[in-house]
Amino acid sequence: MQPALLRIVLGLEATVRLFGIIAAWLCLVLVLLVAGDVFARYLFNTGAVWAQELQWHLISPIALFGMSYALFAGEQVRVDVLYERFPPRVQQVIEVIGGVLIIVLGMLLVKLSWGWVGMSYARGEGSPNPGGLPFRYVLKAMIPLGFALLALQGVAHVLRHAFALPPRDAA
């Protein structure tokens, strides 16, 4: 059973890792976009509303994809000063309980945000600003997608710790 579980966990983690890589590339795009906007504004005294909106549109997937990648990479927030002093069995229980809570939170936020995205899509919502970006529902869709990824990584996290699967380096 463990080889099958390990394959499932590795598949889930590969998906989260892919979105983490996308988030990293979006960071580079964001930096270049901001630099280009500043360059255009100060050298040519011009700017574009769509470029400014795209800057804050890119922050959303970076944060929402990045949170599941942080859990994947073991960079989640926890009180390490206390955690490190606990015996391995207590650490394992903490990881499993934390993972279950992450799954519940992720799925709850997917459920709560799905209707909001649907309404935005049905209205064909776009930027209210002249020259702004259309398709605002695409940006809003990052919310359920990001939290679904977090829930998926939560499942991988729970399985990895509950069944004491080998660390990624050894897998």
C-alpha positions as CSV (number, residue, x, y, z in Angstrom):
1,M,0.0,0.0,0.0
2,Q,2.8,2.4,0.7
3,P,4.2,2.5,-2.9
4,A,0.7,3.4,-4.2
5,L,0.3,6.1,-1.5
6,L,3.8,7.4,-2.2
7,R,2.9,7.7,-5.9
8,I,-0.3,9.6,-5.0
9,V,1.6,12.0,-2.7
10,L,4.4,12.5,-5.3
11,G,1.8,13.3,-7.9
12,L,0.0,15.8,-5.7
13,E,3.3,17.4,-4.8
14,A,4.4,17.6,-8.4
15,T,1.2,19.5,-9.2
16,V,1.9,21.9,-6.4
17,R,5.5,22.2,-7.4
18,L,4.5,23.1,-11.0
19,F,2.3,25.9,-9.7
20,G,5.1,27.1,-7.4
21,I,7.4,27.3,-10.5
22,I,4.6,29.3,-12.3
23,A,4.5,31.6,-9.3
24,A,8.2,32.1,-9.4
25,W,8.2,33.0,-13.1
26,L,5.3,35.4,-12.4
27,C,7.5,37.1,-9.9
28,L,10.0,37.8,-12.6
29,V,7.3,39.0,-15.0
30,L,6.0,41.3,-12.2
31,V,9.5,42.8,-11.6
32,L,10.0,43.4,-15.3
33,L,6.5,44.9,-15.7
34,V,7.1,47.3,-12.7
35,A,10.5,48.3,-14.1
36,G,9.1,48.9,-17.5
37,D,6.3,50.9,-16.1
38,V,8.7,53.1,-14.1
39,F,11.0,53.4,-17.1
40,A,8.1,54.5,-19.3
41,R,6.7,56.9,-16.7
42,Y,9.9,58.7,-15.9
43,L,11.6,58.7,-19.3
44,F,8.6,59.1,-21.6
45,N,6.1,60.6,-19.1
46,T,3.6,58.0,-20.1
47,G,2.0,54.9,-18.6
48,A,-0.8,52.5,-19.2
49,V,-3.7,51.6,-17.0
50,W,-3.6,48.0,-18.1
51,A,0.1,47.7,-17.1
52,Q,-0.7,49.0,-13.6
53,E,-3.7,46.7,-13.2
54,L,-1.7,43.7,-14.5
55,Q,0.9,44.4,-11.7
56,W,-1.7,43.8,-9.0
57,H,-3.3,41.0,-10.9
58,L,0.0,39.1,-10.9
59,I,0.3,39.4,-7.1
60,S,-2.8,37.3,-6.6
61,P,-1.5,34.1,-8.3
62,I,1.9,34.6,-6.8
63,A,0.5,34.7,-3.3
64,L,-2.2,32.0,-3.8
65,F,0.1,29.5,-5.6
66,G,3.0,30.4,-3.3
67,M,1.1,29.4,-0.1
68,S,0.7,25.8,-1.2
69,Y,4.3,25.7,-2.4
70,A,5.4,27.0,1.0
71,L,3.7,24.0,2.6
72,F,5.3,21.7,0.0
73,A,8.7,23.1,0.8
74,G,8.2,22.9,4.6
75,E,8.3,26.7,5.0
76,Q,4.9,27.0,6.6
77,V,4.5,29.1,9.8
78,R,4.9,27.1,13.0
79,V,6.5,27.8,16.3
80,D,9.7,25.9,15.7
81,V,11.1,26.8,19.2
82,L,8.4,24.6,20.7
83,Y,8.0,22.1,17.8
84,E,11.7,21.1,17.8
85,R,11.5,20.1,21.5
86,F,8.6,17.7,21.0
87,P,9.2,14.0,20.5
88,P,8.9,12.7,16.9
89,R,5.5,11.1,17.5
90,V,4.0,14.4,18.8
91,Q,5.5,16.2,15.8
92,Q,3.8,13.7,13.5
93,V,0.5,14.2,15.2
94,I,0.9,18.0,14.9
95,E,1.7,17.7,11.2
96,V,-1.4,15.5,10.6
97,I,-3.8,17.7,12.5
98,G,-2.4,20.8,10.9
99,G,-2.7,19.2,7.4
100,V,-6.3,18.2,8.1
101,L,-7.1,21.8,9.2
102,I,-5.5,23.1,6.0
103,I,-7.6,20.7,3.9
104,V,-10.8,21.9,5.6
105,L,-9.8,25.6,5.3
106,G,-8.9,25.2,1.6
107,M,-12.1,23.4,0.7
108,L,-14.2,25.9,2.7
109,L,-12.6,28.8,0.8
110,V,-13.1,27.1,-2.5
111,K,-16.7,26.6,-1.8
112,L,-17.2,30.2,-0.5
113,S,-15.4,31.8,-3.5
114,W,-16.8,29.7,-6.3
115,G,-20.1,31.5,-6.5
116,W,-18.3,34.9,-6.5
117,V,-16.2,33.8,-9.5
118,G,-19.4,32.6,-11.2
119,M,-21.2,35.9,-10.7
120,S,-18.2,37.8,-12.1
121,Y,-18.1,35.5,-15.2
122,A,-21.8,35.8,-15.8
123,R,-21.6,39.6,-15.7
124,G,-18.5,39.6,-17.9
125,E,-16.9,41.7,-15.3
126,G,-13.9,43.8,-16.3
127,S,-12.0,46.7,-15.1
128,P,-14.1,49.9,-14.4
129,N,-11.1,52.0,-15.6
130,P,-10.8,53.1,-19.2
131,G,-8.0,51.1,-20.7
132,G,-8.1,48.6,-17.9
133,L,-8.0,44.8,-18.2
134,P,-11.1,42.8,-19.1
135,F,-12.0,39.4,-17.7
136,R,-11.7,40.2,-14.0
137,Y,-13.3,36.8,-13.3
138,V,-10.0,35.2,-14.4
139,L,-8.3,37.0,-11.5
140,K,-11.1,36.1,-9.1
141,A,-10.8,32.4,-10.2
142,M,-7.3,32.4,-8.7
143,I,-8.9,32.3,-5.3
144,P,-10.6,28.9,-5.6
145,L,-7.7,27.6,-7.6
146,G,-5.2,28.7,-5.0
147,F,-7.1,27.2,-2.1
148,A,-7.8,24.0,-4.0
149,L,-4.0,23.7,-4.5
150,L,-3.5,24.3,-0.8
151,A,-6.0,21.6,0.0
152,L,-4.2,19.2,-2.4
153,Q,-0.9,19.9,-0.7
154,G,-2.7,19.4,2.6
155,V,-3.8,15.9,1.5
156,A,-0.2,15.1,0.5
157,H,1.1,16.5,3.8
158,V,-1.4,14.4,5.8
159,L,-0.6,11.3,3.9
160,R,3.2,11.8,4.0
161,H,3.1,12.3,7.8
162,A,0.3,9.9,8.8
163,F,1.9,7.0,7.0
164,A,5.5,8.1,7.7
165,L,6.4,8.1,4.0
166,P,10.0,8.8,3.2
167,P,11.1,12.4,2.7
168,R,11.0,13.8,-0.8
169,D,14.8,13.5,-1.1
170,A,14.7,9.8,-0.5
171,A,11.5,9.1,-2.5
